[in-house]
Amino acid sequence: MEFGGGTVQIAFLAKTDWTVTCYADWLSTSKSSGSAGENSFFITAASNPKEEERSGVVAIKSKNNKSYEIKVTQDPNAGIMQLTVAANEVLYTTVFDTQIKLYKESGFGGNLISHSYDVEKGYGSIRFDNYVTSIPSQAFKDCTTLESIYLPEGITYIAPDAFEGCTNLKYIISPNSDNNTMFIYNNELMAIAPGLTDVTIPKEVKLLGGAVFQNSKVENLTLYAGTTIDAYAFQNNKTLRTLTIIDLERGNGEIGNCAFEQCSKLTNVSIGEGVTSIGYEAFYNCSSLTSVTIPSSVTSIGYEAFYQCSQLRQVRIGEGVTSKGLTSIGGYAFSGCSSLTSVTIPSRVTSIEDKTFYNCSSLTSVTIPSSVTSIGNYAFYSCSSLTSVTIPSSVTSIGNYAFEGCSGLTSINIPRSVTSIGNRAFRDCQGELIIDSKTFFEKDYTSSNYPMNSSSSWLSGSKFTKLTIGENITKIGAYTFYKYTSLTSVTIPDSVTSIGNNAFGQCTLLKDTYVIIANLATYAESNDIYNISGNKHLLVNGVEITELVVPNGVTSIGDYAFHNCSGLTSATIPDGVTSIESYAFYQCSSLTSVYCKPTTPPAGGYDMFSYYDSGYKQPIGCKIYVPTASVNAYKSAQYWSDYAAYIEGYDF
C-alpha cells in the first residue's frame, strides 16, 4: 500500500461468526465483526508521516478461535513507476490514464515540440527542443488528474505555484532529490505534492521557499529549527492545523514575514529551540490559533506577528535555557488577541512597543521585567480584564493611552523612575494609584490650568478611587488633583513637606472619607497649612484625629485648610501663627473648642469658624480660647469680631 494512505477491500467466506482486530494504530476497518456466509470489509491505512516503510497486521478470528492474519505494508515507493527521463522531457502519470492539458507551455527552458499519453505504458510525455531547466509558474495549474511527475536531472528551479490546483498529485520524482513527494535543490524546498496532508520536512532543508504551501492540503507540518520558512510560504493556506518545529542545536532558522498569514484552521504552534526570529505578520489573523510556544532562542517577534489571533489563549515565551533570549516584541504583535489571558515578558526585552497588547480584552495579568525601559502608545489599550500591573523601576516613560480602557485594574504602581506619562494614559482605570515619581507632583497649577481640566493630561479620564503617594515625594503642587472627583482616599507620607493650594480641592468624594497623613507637621507649604479641606475624617499615622494640634513652626493656616473636617472636636493653634485665612475651619460642625495661643490676633479671613445651615452662614458656636490679656484685642480685630460672643480668656 502507498505511504500516503489508502483503502483496500477484503472479501471472504466465513463458516462461523467472526471478529476483526487491527494491531497497528494507523490501521482501521469498516467492520469489527460479522456472521457466517459471504462477507467483506475495508481496511484503511492512514498516511505515513515518517515517509518510511512500516507494516501492521489485521487479524480475522472465527468463533472457534481460528485466526487468519493479513499483513499490510506501506512502502514510500509503492505506486511509483521506474522511468528514465531524458534531459529535454517531463513524464507524468494520471489517475485515469488520460492526457492532461498544460496551463502554460513556455518557461521550461525550451519550446514545446510534442505532448502525448501512452495508455499501454501508463504515462505521458512532454518534450521540448532544449534541456528542461525549470517548471514555470502555474505550468500545471488545475491538472486535477495529475498523480505523479518525473523530472529530468537538469531541473534547478520549480515555481512555488507550478502545481497549483493539482489536488491529486502525490509524487514529484527527480534525480536531484531523495524525497519522492517534494523537490529539494541546494537545500531549498521548492515544491511539494499538494495532495499530502501530513508532511515532515527533512532536516537538510535550510530554506522553505515562499508560497510553496499556499495551495496544498497539508494539515500537520513538522520541520526542524534549522529551516528558514520564507515569506508568504503558507499565506492563506486553509487546511494547516498544526505546526511543529523540532529543536535543533545551532539551528538558526527563521519564520519569515507573513509566512502563516491567515492560515484560518491553524490551532497549535510549537516552535523549537534554534529558531531565532518571527517575522512581521508571521501569524497575522490565524483566527483558530489557540496556543503558541516560543523558545528562548527567538530574539525578536515582528510587527503584528500574532495580530487578530482572536482565539489565542496561551503564549509561552522563553521556556528553556539559552544564552540568547527575546529582546524585541514588535508593535501590534499581540494586538486583537482577545482570548489571551496571561503573558510573561522575558527578562531581556527592553521596550513594549505601540499597541503590543492592544484590545487583549481577556488579559488578566502581565509580568513586566526590569529590563523594560519604555511602554509605548496604546500598549495595553482596552485590556479590560487586567486587574493589576506592576511597572518596574527600570521604566522611564509610559506612552499616550497606554492603559486606557483597563477598567478592571485594582491597582497600578508607578515607580520614581518614570519621568514621562502620555496623554490619557490611564483613562477609565479604577482602583488604587500608587505613585512615587516627583515629576507629576512638583509643578504648581492654577484654577484654570490643572490636570483634570485638560483632555491631554496623564490623569485625564482616569477614575482612581484610592491614591497612595510614595516616600520619594516631597511636594504636592497647587491644583495637582483639583476636581479629581473619583478619589475617596488619599495617603500622604511624612516625606511630603509642601502641599500647594487646592491640591485636593473639590475632590467631592473625599468629604465622606479620609485623608491619611503620616505627620501633620509636614502637611505644610512655606510653614502654611493648606487644603485638608473637604474631608470628614483626618488620620495621622493611621489614627483618626478629633483633637487637632497644629505643629509649632506653622505660621499660616490657609483658605479652606480644614474645611468640612466634621470629625474635629477641638483645635490648638500655636503662638507662631500670624494668619488664619478664609474658611479655614468652615463646616467643622463638631468643633466645640479652639485654643488660639498667639498674643496678637492673627490676620483673619471670612467665615473662619462658621458653617452653613438653613440657607445662612453662622458661627459654629465653639468656644475660642485666647490669652487672657488679649481678649479685647481679639474681640475687636477684623473678622475675629464676628465671634466676639464666643471668645474667652485662657491662661496658656
N, C-alpha and C positions, 0 to 999 in steps of 0.2 A: 504493500500500500504506500502511496505517496506520503512524503513527510508533511505535506501541507494539510493532511487530514482527508477523510472521505468515508464513504459508506459502502458496505457490501452485503448482499442478501445471502442467507443460508437457508436452503430447503432440504427437508429430510422426512423420513417415515418413522414414526415412533410407535413402539409396541405397548408402551405404558405411559402414564403421566410423567412429565419431566420438568426440570428446572434448569435455569442457565445462570452462571456466575462469571463475572469478569474479575480477573486477577491483575488488573492494572487500572490505575485511576484515570488514565486517558482513554479507556475503552468503555463503551456503553452499548446496551442492546435495547431494541424496541419492545421486547417482551421479557418477562422474568420467569414465566412458566407456561405450560400447555398440557394438553391431554393427548391420548393415543390417536394415531392417524397421521394424515399428511399435515405437515407444519412448515412454517417459515418465519424467520425474523431477520432484522437488520442489525449488523454490527457497525457502530460508528466510532471512528478514531479521531481524536482531537488533533489540531495542528501541533507539530513538534517544535517548540520554541528554541530548542538547543540545536536544531538542524543537524542532528547526528542520528545514526541508526539506533532503533530501540525495538524491543519485542515484548509482547504480552500474550496472555492465554485467556481464552474464553472456553469454559467447560460446560458441556451439556450432561446432566445427570438424570438417569432413569429412576423409576420408583424403587427398583431393586438394587440401587446404588452402583449400577454400571455407569462409567463415565467416558465421554468422548471429548477430547481436547482439540481446540482449534488455535493454532499459533498465528498471531498477527504481527507482522514485522513492518516497520516504517523505514523506508530507505530514501535518503535525500536524493538519490539518483533515479528513483522509480519514475517512470513516465518520461524520462529524458532519452531521446534518440541519440545515438552516437553518429554525428555527422561531421564531415570535413568541409570547412568553409573556405572558399577562395578569397583572395585579398580584395577582389572587386565585387563581392556579393554579400547579401544578407539572406539567411534562411529562416524559415519560421514554420510553426505548426498552428493549427486552429482546432477549436472544439468540434466543429462539424466537417472538418476536411474540406473547407471551401476557401477560395481566394479572398484575401482582404483587399480593401481599397486604400491606397496611401492617401493621407490628407495633404502631404507635402512631398514633392518628388525631387526638389533641389536641396542643396546643402549637405549632401552626403560625401562630397569630395570628388564626384564625377557626375556625368549626365546619365540618366536612366536609359538603358538600352533594351531591357526585357523584364517582364514580370509574369510569372506563371505558377500554377499549383499542380503538382503531380499527385493525384489521388492514390495511385498504387503505391508510391513511395511514402506518401503521408506527410509531405512537407512542400512549402512554396519557396520560390527563388526569386530574389530581386537583384538584377545585375546592372552594373554601371560600367562606363567606359574608362574608369580610372580607379585607383585604390580607394576603398571606403575608409575615411579617417574620422568621421563624426556622424552622429544622429541628430539632426536639427530639431529645433523647437516644433512641437506638435506634428512631427513626422507621421506618427501612427495614431493620431487623435481619433478617439471613439471607435477604434477597431475592437469591438466588444467580443469578437470570437477568437482573438489572438490569445494563444495559450503559452507558447514559448518562442523565443527568438534567439538565433545563433549569429554571433558577431565575428567578423574577421579579426586577426591579430593586430591590424593597424589602427583599430579604433582607439582614440585618445580622449574623446570628449562625447558626452551624451547630454543634451539639454535637459534641464530638470522636468520639463513638461513634454518630453518627447513621446511618452506613452500615456498622455492624459486621456482618461476615459477608457483605458484598456482594462476593464474590470475583471477579466478572466486570465490576465497574464500572470503566470506563476514562475516562469523561468527566464532569466537573462543569462545566456551562456556565452562566455568569452574566454579565449586562451589567456587573456591578461588577468583573469580573476579566478580565484579558487572557489568562490561562492556562486552557486547557480541561481540565486534569487536576486542578486544585486550586482551592479557594475562598480568596481573599485579600481581606480587608476591613480598611481602615485600617492597612495594612502588617502585619497579623496573618494567618498561615496558620491557618485554622480547620478545613479539611477537605481530604482528598486521596483520589483514586481508589484503593481498596485493592488493585486488581489490578496496579499498577505495580511493576516490580522495580528499575529504575534511575531515580533521582529526583534532579533538580537544583533546589534551591530558589532562586528569583530573588533577586537582590541587594537588591531593595527590601523584602523581608520582614524586619521587625525583631523579630517575635515568632512563634515556632513554638509553637502552643498545646499545652497539656498533653494527653496521651493521644491525640493526633492519629494517631500511627502504631502504636498498640498492636496493632491487628488487621490491619495492612497486610501485603502480600507484599514490601515493599521489601527489596532485597538490598544495593544500593550507594547510599549517600546522599552528596550533595555540597551544601554550602551555604557561605555567606560568614561571615566573622568578625564581621560586624555584626548577625547574627541571634542573639537570645537563645532558647535552647531551654528551654521551660518545664518545670517539674517534671512528672515522670512521662510525658513526651512519648512515649517508646519503651518504657516499662516492660513487661517480659515479652514483647517482640517476639521471635519465634522464627525470623525469616528474615534480619534485617540482618547483613551480613558485613563491610562496610567503611564507615567514616565519614571523610569528608574535609572539613575546614573550611578554605576558601581565605583566604589573607592579605587583610586589608583595613585600610588605614591608618585610624586612629581608629575602629576597628570597635566596640569596647566591648560585644561580645557576651558572653553568659554561658551556661554549661551548668548547668541547674537541678538541684535536688535530685532524686535517683532518676531522672534523665532517661533513662538507658540501663540501669537496674537489671535484672539477669537477662536481658539480651539474649544468650542462650546460644550463638549462632552468630557473634557479632561477633568478628573476628580481628584487625583492624587499625584503629587510630585515629590520625589525623594532625590536630592542632589548629593552625590557622594563627594568625599574628600578628594581634592585635586582640581575641582572646578574653581576658577579664580574670579570670574565676573559674570554678572547677569545684566544683559544689555537693556537699553531703554525699550519700554513697551513689550518686553520679552513675553509676558503672560497677560498682556492687555485684554481685558474683558473676557477672560476664561470664566464664564458665568457659572460653571458647575464645580469649579475647583474648591475643595474643602480643606485640604491641608498641604503644607509645604515644609520640607526640611532643607535648611540651607546650612552647609558646613562652614566651619571656621576658616577654611581655605579661601572662601569668597571674600574679596576685599572691597567690592563695590556692587551696589544694586542700582541700576539705572533709573532714569526719569520714567515715571508711570509704569514701572516694571510689573506691578500687580494691580494696576488701575481697574476699578469696577469689577474686581473679582468678588461679587456680592455674596457668594456662599462660603468664602474663605473664613474658617473659624479658628484655625490654629497655624501659627508660624513659629517654627523652631529655628532660631538663628544661632550659629556658632557653637553647636554641640561638638565635643571632641577637643583634642589638644593640638595646637599648632603654633608655630612662631609667627604666623600671619594673623589675620583677623579682619573683620569688616571695618572699614574706616569711613565709608561714604554710602549714605542712603539718599538717592535722588529725590527731587521734588515730585509730589504726587505718587510716590512709589506704592503706597497702600491706600490711596485716595478712593473713597467709594466702597471699601471693603466693609460693608455694613454688618456682616456677621462676625467679624473679628472681635474676640473677647479680651485677649491679653497679648502683650508683646514685651519682650525684654530686649532692650537695645544693647548690643555688645559694647564692651568697655573701651574699644578703640575708635568708636565713631565720634567725630568732633563737632558735627552740626546736624540738626534736624531741619531739613530744607523746607521750603514753602509747600504747604498742603500735603506733607508726607502722610499724615493720617486724617486728612480732610473727610468729614462725614463718615467716620468709622463709628456709627451710632450705637453699636453693641460693645464697644471697648470699655471695660470696667477698670482696668489697671494698666499702668505703663511704668516701666522702670527706666529712668534716665541716668546713664552712668556719669561719673565725674570727669570723663574726657570731653563731654559736650560743652561747647562754649557759647552756642547760639541756638535759639529756637525761632524758626522762620515764620513768615506771614502765614496765617491760616493753618499752622502746623497741626493743631488738634481741633480745628473748627467743627462745631456741631457734633462733638463726641459726647452725646447727651447722657450716656450711661457711665461716663467716667466719674468715679467717686472721690479719688484723691490723687494728687500729683505732688511729688517732692522734687523740687528743682535743685540740683546740686550746686555747690559753691563755686563751681567752675564756670557757670553760665554768666555771661555779661550782658546779653541782650535777648529780649523777647519781642517778636515781631508783631505787626499790626494784626488784630483779630486772632491772635494765636490760640486762645482758648474760648473764643466767642461761641455761645450756644452750648457750653458744657454745663448744663443746668443741673446735673446730678452731683456736682462737686460738693463734698462736705468740708474739704479744706484744701488750701494751696499755700505752699511755703515759698516765699521769695527771699533768697539769701542776700547778704550785704554785697555780694559781688556784682549783682545786677545793676547796671547803670543806665539802661535804656529799656523802656517798655513802650510798645507801639500803640497806635490808636485802638481804642475799644478792645484791648487785648483780653478782657475778662467779661465782656458783655454777657448778661444772663447768668453769670456764675453766682452761686449762693454759698451758704455755709461760712466757714471761717477763713479769713485772710490773715496769714502770719507773714509779717514783712519786717526785714531788718536792713533795708537799704536806705541810706541817708538821702540819696538822690531825690526821692519823691516826698521828702519832708522839709527840706531846708528852704525852699522858695516860699516867700510870702506872697499871697494872692490878695485880691481885692473883692469887694462886694459885687463887682461887675465882671471880674475875670477870675474865675475859680474852676477847678477841675470838673465839677458836675454841671457847669454851665457851658461846657464845650463838648461837642459831639466827637471831637478828635482826641480827647484826653484818654489816658490809660484807664482811668476809673469809669469813664462814660458807659452807661448801660449796665454796669455790674450791680449785683444785688446782695452783696455780702451782709450777713447779719451780725457777725462777730469779728472784731478787729483786735489782733494781738500784735503789739508793737515790740520789736526786738530791742535788745540791750545795746545795739550799736547806735541807736537813735538818741540824739541829744536835743533836738529841736523839732517841734511840730509847727510849721509855718502858718501864718494867718490864712483862714478860709480854706485850709487844705481839704477838710472833709465837710465843708459847709454844704448844707442841704443834702447830705448823704442819708436819705430818708429810710433806708432799709436797716441801718445799724440798730441793734438792740443792746450790744455790749461792747465796751472798749477796755482793753487792758494796757496800761501805760507803765513802763518800767521806771526804776529810780534813776536811770541814766539820763532821762529827759529833764533838762534844766530850763527849757524855754518852750512855752506854748502860746502861739500867736492869737490875736484877736479873732473870735468867731471860728476857731479851728474846727469846732464841732457844732457851730451854730445851726439852728433849725434842723438838727437831726431828730426829727419828731418822734421816733420810736424810742429814743434813749430816755425820754422823760418818764417812761414807765419801768425802766430797768436800772442799769448800773453803769457808772464809770469807775473803773478799778485802777488805783494808782498805788505805787509802791511807797512813795514818800511825799507827803503833801508839800514839804519844803522845796521840792524840785518842780512842783507844778506852778512855775512862775516864769515871767519874761521880764528881764531887767528889774528883778525884785518886785514884779507885779503879779498878781493872781488874776488870771483870765479864764473865763469860759469852762467852768464846771457846769455851766448853765444847762438847764433842761433835764436834769437827772434826779429822780426822786430818791435814789439811794447812792450814797457816796461810800466807797470802800477804800481803806488804806491797809496795805499788807493783808488783804483778804478779809478784813474785819469791817463790818458796816459802822460808819461813824455817825453818831447822833449829836455828839458834843464836839463841835469844831474848835480846834485851837490853831489859829493862823500862826505859822512859824515866825520866830524872830528873824529879822533881816528883810522881811517883806515891807515895802514902803507904799504900795498902792494895791487896792483891790478894784479891779476893772469893771467895766459895764457888764451886767448880767453874770458876774463871776459865779454866784451860787444860785442863780435864778431857778426857781421851781424845785430846789432840793428840799422837798417837803418832809424828808426824814429827819432833818436837823431840828434839834430842840434848843441848842444853845450855841453861841459863837463867842470866842475870845479873840480880841484884836490887839496885837502888841503895840507898844508905845512908839515904834518906829514908823507906823503907817501915817502918811501925810494926806492921802486922799482915798475916799470911798466913792466910786463913781455910780452913775445912774443904774438903778435896778439891780444893785449888787446882791441883795437878798430878797428880791421880788418874788412873791408867791411861795416863800418859805413858810407855809401856813402853820407848821407845828412849832415854829420858833417862839420860845417863851422868854428867853433872856439873852441879852447881848452885853458882853463885858468889853468896854472900849477904853483902853489904858492911856492913850495919848493925852497929855495935859492941855495941849492946844487942839481944838476940834479939827479933825482932818477935813480938807475941802470935800464938800458933799456933792451929791447928784440927785436927780429926780428919783422919787419913789424908792429910796434905798431899802426901806423896811416896810414896804406896802404890799398889798395884794388886791386882786380884782375880784369883786363879788357883786352879784345882782346889778351889773351894769355900772358899778362905781369902783374907783380906786380908793382905798382907805388904809390907814396904818394897820399892821398886823396885830398890834396891841401888846407886843412883847416889852418887857422891862429893858431899858437901856441904861446900864450902869456905867458912870463916868467918874473920874477923880472928883472927890467932894469939892475941892477948891475950884473946879472948872464947870460946875453945874450951870451957872448962869451964862457962861461963855457958850456952852453947847446949846442952851435953850434959845439963845439969840442969834446963833450962827445960821447963815443961809442953808436951806434945806433941812438942817437939824431942827430948826424951829417947828417944822411940821410934826415933830414927835415930842414936843416940849412936855406934854402931859405924861409921857412915859419915861422921861429922863430922871434918874435918881442918882444921888451921890454914893460913892463906894470907896472905901479905903483899900487900895491895892497894896 
